[in-house]
Amino acid sequence: MDPVIVVGAGPVGLSLALALARHEVPSIVLDEGAGLCPESPRTVVLGPDTTALLERLGYTRAASDAARWDAFTVWRRRAEVLRIPLDEEPVLHLAQHRLQRGLRDAVTATPLIQLAPLTRVVELEQDRDGVGVRTTGTRDGASTWWRGSHLVGCDGARSTVRKLLKIRFPGRPAVDRHAVATVRVDLPFPGEARLHREPPWRGDREASARPLPDGLWRLDWRLPPGRPAPTEPVDPHATWPGIVTGDTLLTRVRAALTGWCGELPAYELLAAADHTAQQRLAARFRSGRCFLAGDAAHLHGALGMQNLVDGLRDADNLAWRLALAWHLHPGGALLDGYEAERRSAVGARLRAVDQAMPLLRPLRGWQQTRRSMFTGSFRKHAPLLADGQLGTGRFGGAPAYPAAPSGVPGQVPEQRAARATSLTENLPPTAPGVQVPDLAVVTTEGTPDRLRARLGLGFLLVLVAPGTAVWSSRHWLGAGMMPRLTEVAAALPVPAEVLVTEEYPGAEPHTVLLVRPDGHLVGTTQGCRAEELRSLAEGARGGPARLPAAGGGTGRTPERGPQAAPREDAARDGAGRR
């Protein structure tokens, strides 16, 4: 079998390759860069689910590389409007270059992943059995053909893969603009992330301070409109010297630090940039055997939203589908489910921003006064600002897929997409499609573990059995429902592991839960009902298995790339040609 080709060695591309490796699927990562991860002001806010994802992918020092916030506060002028303690739900703030270095270290330790740096994709063709890609070396200009079973474009906002596939990338090119700086300084609110609207010092409309490890802080300022809107997608963190250097930036840094500390403290400016938050959504996330993920598929960042976190969720959602397709050749509905779920989830976030922006970005003068009659007090809407910064609620919370597992047979993709827009927190824990909570579990070998640590290897059959924590596992692993459940797991049309938990929110004793590899609930049965569980598993993988066509799936590497992808097959599969 040919490996999966991943284009782009950023955090999303590396995470996808690592997730595929956990499913024993080899991959080749093509990247134009040299593999260096220079320091920059880019950061990411991680919730419990994304932290657990990175740790099980091999980036085990994610928590130690990040700063843990104790609280998040919103201020207006000189008054605190909102305080959210973060004791129960830890929030980690991580520099993106540290994230990328940690993922790259994990990749180099994984023999199933081949890195190909200094490699630019210039041509793409696909047929019924795979994808052919031609690249040129960025230094020597050498031309090389690569062959893969599938291809995923994780190559950023200016995605070459997206352009070769001729997939439109419509949206709003300039929704929000921010200047960003990384500063080493001691602020009087250690461990607290603060967003300050209309601060008492002159010149700024909104400023924020978010702690990083080693005494560093990320400072942000919302900039006034005025820059010409770009017509093409740009790097959302591109540096613009006209704004982030010279007196303009230094004035902002000194004013903010003086306002928070009462006097200008000693500080060290380490890095700066500005970025324009865009809202773009690719018209499709799939074209035949090719897919888009991360910045190549969507851009959002207004109101503090985390596009990178959604990119990590893209990788988690797509990896297990590609693994099943690679190993078992299931029906096409399995891969269609990626676009149906992820595109609709991101689209729901973009709609939420459009609805909230008039409430959180009031106009000036008489328009502001007139608008205030409809929007109410700032205190009422302050939690929306927190959602964007913390990755919670409609702006960043873990999505649920009510059309899960992968769509209802006979339902068109548009109908599935229209339903897959809810949040896990808005549905009961036993509703199909929700992200399951992290629970203490016991394996069939009697080993205690956490539920999220077992994700990403296959499906999970979780039995709710109160009292198992009291008795030694050797007394109950071979008794009651366990032998039958183990037999059912082995007979399912997907790889599955049996786990036991003491309790699950909203589930009665002896409930069996079928959980996808990305942590979303497929469904539940009361007791070990083999036919119901098999039906749930069949739906999760998109229907009955499809046997490989005669001579297909052999993964032949073509002697010359163009012969590997006939024009008529590429056109039928929707491949874009240069």
C-alpha positions in Angstrom: 0.0 0.0 0.0 1.1 3.5 -0.8 1.6 6.0 2.1 -0.6 9.0 2.7 0.9 12.2 1.4 0.7 15.2 3.7 1.6 18.6 2.3 2.8 21.0 4.9 4.9 20.4 8.0 3.2 22.8 10.3 1.4 21.7 13.5 -1.6 20.4 11.6 0.4 18.4 9.1 2.7 16.9 11.7 -0.3 16.1 14.0 -2.0 14.3 11.1 1.1 12.3 10.3 1.4 11.3 13.9 -2.2 10.4 14.2 -2.0 8.2 11.1 1.1 6.5 12.6 -0.9 5.5 15.7 -3.2 3.7 13.2 -0.2 2.0 11.6 -0.6 4.1 8.4 2.7 5.3 6.9 2.9 8.9 5.5 5.2 11.2 3.6 5.3 14.9 4.8 6.3 17.3 2.0 7.3 20.8 3.0 8.8 23.8 1.4 10.7 24.8 4.6 14.0 23.5 5.9 12.5 22.1 9.1 13.5 25.0 11.3 11.0 26.4 13.9 12.0 30.0 14.6 10.6 31.8 17.5 7.6 34.1 16.8 4.7 35.8 18.7 2.3 33.1 17.6 0.6 31.2 20.4 -2.2 28.8 20.9 -4.6 28.2 23.8 -5.2 24.6 24.6 -8.2 23.1 26.4 -8.2 19.6 28.0 -9.2 17.8 24.8 -6.5 19.3 22.6 -3.9 18.9 25.3 -4.8 15.2 25.6 -4.6 14.9 21.8 -1.1 16.3 21.6 0.1 14.1 24.5 -1.1 10.9 22.9 0.4 11.9 19.6 3.8 12.0 21.3 4.2 15.6 22.4 4.3 14.6 26.0 5.8 17.8 27.3 2.9 19.9 26.1 1.8 20.8 29.6 5.3 21.6 30.9 6.0 23.8 27.8 2.9 25.9 28.4 1.7 28.3 31.0 -1.4 27.4 33.0 -3.8 30.2 33.6 -5.4 30.6 37.0 -8.1 33.0 35.8 -9.4 35.0 32.9 -10.7 38.6 33.5 -12.3 41.2 31.4 -11.9 44.9 32.3 -13.5 48.0 31.0 -11.8 51.3 31.8 -10.9 50.9 35.5 -13.4 48.3 36.5 -13.3 44.5 36.4 -16.4 43.3 34.5 -15.9 39.5 34.5 -13.7 37.0 36.3 -13.6 33.3 35.3 -11.6 31.0 37.6 -9.8 28.2 35.7 -9.2 25.8 38.5 -11.4 22.9 37.3 -10.9 23.3 33.5 -7.2 24.0 33.0 -6.3 26.3 30.1 -2.7 26.1 28.7 -1.1 28.9 26.7 1.7 27.6 24.5 4.1 29.3 22.0 3.5 27.9 18.6 7.2 27.3 17.9 7.4 25.1 21.0 4.4 23.2 19.8 5.9 22.7 16.4 9.3 21.6 17.8 7.6 19.1 20.1 5.6 17.6 17.3 8.7 17.4 15.0 10.7 15.6 17.7 7.8 13.1 17.9 7.8 12.7 14.1 11.5 12.0 13.9 11.1 9.2 16.4 8.4 7.6 14.3 9.6 5.2 11.6 6.3 5.3 9.7 6.7 9.0 8.9 9.1 10.3 6.2 9.9 14.0 6.2 10.8 15.6 2.8 11.9 19.2 3.5 12.8 21.8 0.8 10.1 20.3 -1.5 7.6 22.4 -3.4 4.5 20.8 -4.9 3.9 21.8 -8.5 1.6 19.2 -10.0 -1.1 16.9 -8.7 -2.9 14.0 -10.4 -5.2 11.3 -9.0 -6.8 8.1 -10.3 -9.0 5.4 -8.8 -6.1 3.9 -6.8 -4.1 6.8 -5.6 -2.6 10.2 -6.0 0.5 11.3 -7.9 2.4 14.5 -6.9 5.3 16.1 -8.7 7.6 18.3 -6.6 10.7 20.4 -7.3 13.5 21.0 -4.8 13.5 24.6 -3.5 17.4 24.6 -3.7 18.4 22.3 -6.5 15.3 22.4 -8.6 15.3 18.6 -8.9 11.9 17.2 -10.0 10.5 14.1 -8.2 7.3 12.2 -8.4 5.6 10.8 -5.3 2.8 8.2 -5.1 0.3 8.0 -2.3 -3.0 6.4 -1.5 -4.5 9.8 -0.4 -3.3 13.4 -0.1 -4.0 16.0 2.5 -3.2 19.7 2.0 -2.1 21.2 5.3 -0.1 23.9 3.5 -1.5 27.1 4.9 -3.7 30.0 3.8 -2.0 30.2 0.4 -2.4 26.5 -0.1 -0.9 25.1 -3.3 -3.0 22.0 -3.0 -6.2 24.0 -2.8 -5.3 25.9 -5.9 -4.3 22.8 -7.9 -7.7 21.2 -6.9 -9.4 24.4 -8.1 -11.3 24.8 -4.8 -12.7 28.2 -4.1 -11.8 29.9 -0.8 -14.4 32.7 -0.3 -14.9 34.8 2.7 -14.2 38.2 4.3 -10.5 39.3 4.0 -10.3 41.7 6.9 -12.6 41.2 9.9 -10.2 42.2 12.8 -6.6 43.6 12.9 -4.2 43.2 15.9 -0.7 44.0 16.8 1.1 41.4 18.8 4.3 41.5 20.9 6.1 39.0 23.1 7.5 40.8 26.2 9.5 39.7 29.2 8.1 41.6 32.1 6.7 41.3 35.6 3.0 42.2 35.7 1.0 42.6 38.9 -1.4 39.8 38.0 0.7 36.7 37.5 -1.1 33.7 36.1 -4.0 35.8 35.0 -5.0 36.5 31.4 -6.6 39.9 31.1 -8.6 41.5 28.3 -9.0 45.3 28.8 -11.6 47.2 26.8 -11.3 51.0 26.6 -8.3 51.1 29.0 -7.7 54.3 30.9 -4.6 55.2 29.0 -4.8 57.0 25.7 -4.4 55.5 22.2 -5.8 52.0 22.7 -9.3 50.7 22.2 -8.6 47.2 23.4 -5.5 45.5 24.9 -4.9 42.1 26.4 -2.1 40.4 28.3 -1.8 36.6 28.4 1.0 34.9 30.4 3.5 32.5 28.8 6.2 30.4 30.6 9.6 31.9 31.8 8.2 35.3 32.7 7.0 36.0 29.1 3.7 37.7 28.1 1.9 37.9 24.9 0.4 41.4 24.5 -2.3 42.2 21.9 -3.8 45.4 20.7 -6.8 45.7 18.5 -5.9 48.1 15.7 -8.3 50.6 14.0 -9.6 49.8 10.6 -7.9 51.3 7.6 -5.5 48.9 6.0 -6.6 48.0 2.5 -8.2 44.6 2.5 -6.2 41.9 0.7 -8.0 40.2 -2.2 -6.0 37.0 -1.7 -5.6 35.0 1.5 -2.6 36.0 3.5 -0.7 34.4 6.4 -2.8 35.4 9.4 0.3 36.1 11.4 2.4 37.9 8.7 4.7 40.7 9.9 4.0 44.2 8.7 6.9 46.5 9.6 4.9 49.7 9.2 2.9 48.9 12.3 4.9 46.7 14.6 8.2 48.5 14.6 9.4 52.0 15.5 7.6 54.5 17.7 4.1 53.2 17.1 4.7 49.8 18.8 6.9 51.1 21.5 4.3 53.7 22.4 1.7 50.9 22.7 4.0 48.7 24.8 4.9 51.5 27.2 1.4 52.8 27.6 -0.1 49.4 28.3 2.7 48.4 30.8 2.4 51.7 32.6 -1.3 51.5 32.8 -1.3 48.0 34.3 1.7 48.6 36.7 1.2 52.3 37.6 4.7 53.1 36.3 6.8 51.8 33.4 8.5 48.6 34.6 11.7 47.1 33.2 10.8 45.0 30.1 12.4 43.3 27.2 10.7 43.3 23.8 11.4 39.9 22.1 9.2 39.7 19.0 6.4 41.5 17.4 4.0 41.2 14.4 0.6 42.2 13.3 -2.1 40.1 11.7 -5.4 40.5 9.9 -8.1 38.1 11.0 -9.9 36.7 8.0 -13.0 34.6 7.7 -12.7 32.1 4.9 -14.1 28.7 4.3 -13.1 26.4 1.5 -16.0 25.5 -0.8 -15.0 21.8 -0.3 -12.8 19.9 2.1 -12.6 16.9 -0.2 -11.9 16.3 -3.9 -11.6 12.6 -4.8 -8.7 11.2 -2.8 -7.5 14.7 -1.8 -8.4 16.6 1.3 -7.8 20.0 2.9 -7.2 20.7 6.6 -6.1 23.6 8.9 -5.5 27.0 7.3 -5.8 25.5 3.9 -9.4 24.8 4.6 -10.5 27.6 6.9 -9.4 30.9 8.4 -10.9 32.5 11.4 -9.3 34.5 14.2 -11.7 37.4 15.1 -12.6 37.8 18.8 -9.7 35.7 19.8 -10.8 32.5 18.0 -8.2 29.7 17.6 -7.9 28.5 14.0 -5.0 26.2 14.9 -7.2 24.3 17.5 -9.8 23.7 14.8 -6.9 22.5 12.5 -5.9 20.0 15.2 -9.5 18.8 15.3 -9.5 18.4 11.5 -6.4 16.1 11.8 -8.0 14.1 14.6 -11.3 13.7 12.6 -9.6 12.8 9.3 -6.9 10.4 10.6 -9.1 7.6 11.7 -11.2 7.8 8.5 -8.1 7.6 6.3 -6.8 4.7 8.5 -10.0 2.7 7.9 -10.0 3.5 4.2 -6.3 2.5 4.0 -6.7 -0.8 5.9 -10.3 -1.9 5.2 -11.5 -0.2 2.0 -14.9 0.9 3.4 -17.6 2.8 1.5 -17.2 6.3 0.4 -19.5 7.7 3.0 -16.8 7.3 5.6 -14.5 9.9 3.9 -17.5 12.1 3.0 -18.2 12.4 6.7 -15.0 14.4 7.3 -16.3 17.3 5.1 -19.8 17.0 6.4 -18.7 17.3 10.1 -15.7 19.6 10.0 -16.8 22.1 7.4 -20.2 22.5 9.1 -18.5 22.9 12.5 -16.2 25.7 11.3 -19.1 27.3 9.4 -21.1 27.4 12.6 -18.2 29.3 14.3 -18.0 31.8 11.4 -21.8 32.4 11.7 -21.4 32.9 15.4 -18.8 35.6 14.9 -21.0 37.4 12.3 -23.9 37.4 14.9 -21.7 38.6 17.8 -19.5 41.1 16.1 -22.1 44.0 16.2 -22.5 43.3 19.9 -18.8 43.3 20.7 -17.5 45.9 18.2 -19.9 48.8 18.6 -19.7 51.7 16.2 -18.6 55.2 17.2 -20.6 58.4 17.8 -24.3 58.5 17.2 -24.2 55.0 15.7 -22.8 53.6 19.0 -25.5 55.3 21.0 -28.2 54.0 18.7 -26.8 50.5 18.6 -26.5 50.4 22.4 -30.3 50.5 22.7 -30.3 47.0 21.1 -27.1 45.4 22.4 -27.5 46.1 26.2 -24.7 46.5 28.6 -21.1 45.5 28.0 -21.2 43.3 31.1 -23.9 41.2 29.5 -21.8 40.4 26.5 -18.4 40.0 28.2 -18.7 36.2 28.3 -18.6 36.1 24.5 -15.2 37.7 24.6 -14.1 35.1 27.1 -15.3 32.3 24.8 -13.0 33.4 22.0 -9.9 33.7 24.2 -10.5 30.5 26.2 -11.7 28.3 23.4 -15.1 27.7 24.9 -18.7 28.2 23.8 -19.7 28.8 20.2 -16.3 30.4 19.4 -14.1 27.5 20.4 -15.8 24.8 22.3 -15.5 21.2 21.2 -18.2 20.6 18.6 -20.7 17.8 18.6 -21.8 16.0 15.4 -25.5 15.3 15.8 -25.4 13.6 12.4 -22.6 11.3 13.7 -21.2 8.8 13.2 -20.5 9.7 9.6 -24.0 10.6 8.3 -27.3 8.8 7.9 -27.4 6.4 5.0 -29.4 8.0 2.2 -29.0 11.5 3.6 -27.3 14.0 1.2 -24.2 15.8 2.5 -26.0 19.1 2.7 -28.5 17.7 5.2 -25.8 16.1 7.3 -23.9 19.4 7.3 -26.9 21.4 8.4 -27.3 19.2 11.5 -23.6 19.0 12.6 -23.4 22.4 14.3 -24.1 21.8 18.0 -21.7 22.0 20.9 -21.0 19.1 23.2 -22.0 21.3 26.2 -25.5 21.8 24.7 -26.3 18.1 24.5 -26.6 15.3 27.1 -23.4 13.2 27.6 -25.2 10.2 26.1 -26.3 12.0 22.9 -24.8 10.6 19.6 -22.0 12.9 18.4 -20.9 14.5 21.6 -17.3 14.4 22.7 -17.0 12.0 25.6 -15.6 13.2 29.0 -12.3 12.0 30.3 -12.9 9.2 32.7 -10.9 6.6 34.7 -11.1 3.3 32.8 -9.7 -0.2 33.2 -8.4 -2.3 30.2 -9.1 -6.0 29.7 -5.6 -6.6 31.0 -6.6 -5.0 34.3 -4.5 -1.8 33.7 -6.0 1.5 34.9 -5.9 4.4 32.5 -7.7 7.5 31.3 -10.3 7.3 28.5 -8.7 10.1 26.4 -5.3 8.3 26.6 -6.9 5.3 24.8 -8.2 7.3 21.9 -6.7 7.3 18.5 -5.9 3.6 18.3 -9.3 2.3 17.3 -12.9 2.3 18.4 -13.7 1.9 22.1 -16.4 -0.3 23.7 -16.9 1.2 27.1 -18.9 -0.8 29.7 -20.4 1.1 32.6 -20.0 -1.2 35.6 -20.4 0.3 39.1 -18.5 -1.5 41.7 -15.5 -2.4 39.6 -13.3 0.0 41.5 -14.0 -1.9 44.7 -13.0 -5.4 43.5 -9.8 -6.5 42.0 -10.0 -6.7 38.2 -9.1 -10.4 38.2 -12.5 -11.1 39.9 -14.7 -9.5 37.2 -12.7 -9.3 33.9 -13.7 -12.9 33.1 -17.2 -12.8 34.6 -20.6 -11.5 33.8 -20.9 -9.5 30.5 -17.2 -9.2 29.9 -16.5 -12.4 27.9 -19.5 -11.7 25.6 -18.5 -8.1 25.2 -15.0 -9.2 24.2 -16.4 -11.5 21.6 -18.6 -8.8 20.2 -15.7 -6.4 20.0 -13.7 -8.9 18.0 -16.6 -9.4 15.5 -17.2 -5.7 14.8 -16.4 -4.4 11.3 -14.0 -1.9 12.9 -11.0 -2.4 15.2 -12.3 -2.0 18.8 -11.0 -2.2 22.4 -13.0 -3.0 25.4 -12.8 -0.8 28.5 -14.6 -0.6 31.8 -15.6 2.5 33.8 -17.1 2.9 37.2 -19.7 5.5 35.9 -20.5 7.6 32.9 -22.6 10.8 33.2 -26.3 10.1 32.4 -25.7 6.4 31.7 -27.3 3.6 33.7 -25.3 0.6 34.9 -24.5 -2.0 32.2 -24.7 0.6 29.4 -22.3 0.0 26.6 -20.9 3.0 24.7 -19.3 2.9 21.3 -16.7 5.7 21.0 -14.9 6.8 17.8 -11.1 7.1 17.7 -11.5 10.9 17.9 -13.5 10.7 21.1 -17.0 11.4 19.8 -19.8 9.1 20.9 -21.3 6.9 18.2 -24.2 5.5 20.3 -25.2 3.4 23.3 -26.9 0.2 24.0 -28.4 -1.2 27.3 -26.4 -4.3 27.8 -24.3 -6.2 25.2 -26.6 -6.2 22.2 -24.4 -7.5 19.4 -26.6 -6.6 16.5 -27.2 -3.0 17.7 -23.5 -2.5 18.3 -22.7 -3.9 14.9 -25.2 -1.6 13.3 -23.7 1.4 15.0 -20.2 0.4 13.9 -21.4 -0.1 10.3 -22.9 3.4 10.3 -19.7 4.9 11.8 -17.6 3.6 9.0 -20.0 4.6 6.3 -21.8 1.4 5.4 -20.9 -2.1 4.2 -17.3 -2.8 3.4 -16.1 -2.4 -0.2 -13.6 -4.9 -1.5 -10.7 -3.6 -3.6 -11.2 -3.7 -7.3 -9.2 -6.4 -9.1 -5.7 -5.2 -9.4 -6.4 -2.1 -7.3 -5.0 -1.1 -4.0 -1.6 -2.6 -4.7 0.2 0.7 -4.2 2.3 0.4 -7.3 4.9 3.2 -7.5 4.8 4.6 -11.1 8.0 4.7 -13.1 6.9 8.1 -14.4 4.3 10.2 -12.6 2.1 11.3 -15.5 1.4 7.7 -16.5 0.2 7.0 -12.9 -2.7 9.3 -13.2 -4.6 9.3 -16.5 -6.4 12.5 -17.3 -9.8 10.9 -17.6 -9.5 9.3 -14.1 -8.2 12.6 -12.6 -11.1 14.5 -14.1 -13.6 11.9 -12.8 -12.2 12.1 -9.3 -12.4 15.9 -9.2 -8.6 16.4 -9.2 -7.4 19.8 -10.2 -4.7 20.0 -12.9 -2.2 22.7 -13.4 
